[in-house]
């Protein structure tokens, strides 16, 4: 999967916006999402690196670590933005269609 840095920025923005919106929504139908949010650590992984992310190879490694950090979190892992970013659809799990990307 190839993504540009701006795609990671958009994902981070969408996840952060969703997290903030849950704080403002009434409890009723969003109770499940709020429970996931409570179980989540207060801080999402930071997208902004340090000096070590200046080179292309270390930037790729940093973005991989960032994405793995998001995927460890149930709130982020099940978010619509994350599923779109990873190109996951119901057809992704139909084995009769063959491997994805061919």
C-alpha positions as CSV (number, residue, x, y, z in Angstrom):
1,X,0.0,0.0,0.0
2,X,1.4,3.3,-1.0
3,X,0.3,6.5,0.7
4,X,1.7,10.0,0.7
5,X,2.4,11.9,3.9
6,X,-0.6,14.1,3.2
7,X,-2.8,11.0,3.4
8,X,-1.5,10.3,6.9
9,X,-2.2,13.9,7.8
10,X,-5.8,13.6,6.6
11,X,-6.3,10.4,8.5
12,X,-4.9,11.9,11.7
13,X,-7.1,15.0,11.2
14,X,-10.2,12.8,10.7
15,X,-9.5,10.6,13.7
16,X,-8.9,13.5,15.9
17,X,-12.0,15.3,14.7
18,X,-14.1,12.1,15.4
19,X,-12.6,11.8,18.8
20,X,-13.5,15.4,19.7
21,X,-17.0,15.1,18.3
22,X,-17.7,12.2,20.6
23,X,-17.0,14.4,23.5
24,X,-19.7,16.8,22.4
25,X,-22.4,14.3,21.4
26,X,-25.2,13.3,23.7
27,X,-24.5,10.0,25.5
28,X,-27.5,7.9,24.1
29,X,-26.7,6.2,20.8
30,X,-23.0,6.9,21.1
31,X,-22.5,5.1,24.3
32,X,-20.5,2.3,22.7
33,X,-18.1,4.7,20.9
34,X,-17.7,6.6,24.2
35,X,-16.8,3.4,26.0
36,X,-14.1,2.8,23.4
37,X,-12.9,6.3,23.8
38,X,-12.7,5.9,27.5
39,X,-10.6,2.8,27.1
40,X,-8.3,4.6,24.8
41,X,-5.4,6.5,26.2
42,X,-6.0,10.2,26.2
43,X,-3.3,10.8,23.5
44,X,-3.4,9.5,20.0
45,X,0.1,8.7,18.6
46,X,1.7,11.8,17.3
47,X,2.1,12.2,13.6
48,X,4.8,14.8,13.9
49,X,8.2,13.2,14.1
50,X,11.5,14.4,15.5
51,X,14.9,15.0,13.9
52,X,15.2,11.3,13.2
53,X,12.4,11.4,10.6
54,X,14.2,13.7,8.3
55,X,15.4,11.0,5.9
56,X,13.0,9.1,3.6
57,X,13.8,5.7,5.1
58,X,13.4,6.8,8.7
59,X,10.2,8.7,7.8
60,X,8.7,5.5,6.3
61,X,9.6,3.6,9.4
62,X,8.1,6.4,11.6
63,X,4.8,6.3,9.6
64,X,4.7,2.5,10.0
65,X,5.1,2.8,13.8
66,X,2.5,5.6,13.8
67,X,0.0,3.4,11.9
68,X,0.7,0.4,14.1
69,X,0.1,2.6,17.2
70,X,-3.3,3.5,15.7
71,X,-4.2,-0.1,14.9
72,X,-3.5,-1.1,18.5
73,X,-6.4,1.1,19.6
74,X,-9.9,-0.3,19.0
75,X,-11.4,3.2,18.6
76,X,-9.1,4.1,15.8
77,X,-9.0,0.6,14.3
78,X,-12.8,0.5,13.7
79,X,-13.2,4.1,12.6
80,X,-14.6,4.7,9.1
81,X,-11.6,6.9,8.2
82,X,-9.2,4.1,9.1
83,X,-11.0,1.5,7.1
84,X,-11.0,3.8,4.0
85,X,-7.3,4.6,4.5
86,X,-6.5,0.9,4.6
87,X,-8.9,0.2,1.6
88,X,-10.9,-2.3,3.6
89,X,-14.3,-3.3,2.2
90,X,-16.6,-6.3,2.6
91,X,-15.2,-7.6,-0.7
92,X,-11.7,-7.7,0.9
93,X,-12.8,-10.9,2.7
94,X,-14.3,-12.8,-0.2
95,X,-11.6,-15.4,-1.0
96,X,-13.2,-16.5,-4.3
97,X,-12.1,-13.1,-5.8
98,X,-8.5,-13.9,-5.4
99,X,-5.8,-11.9,-3.7
100,X,-6.4,-8.1,-3.4
101,X,-4.4,-5.9,-5.8
102,X,-4.1,-8.3,-8.7
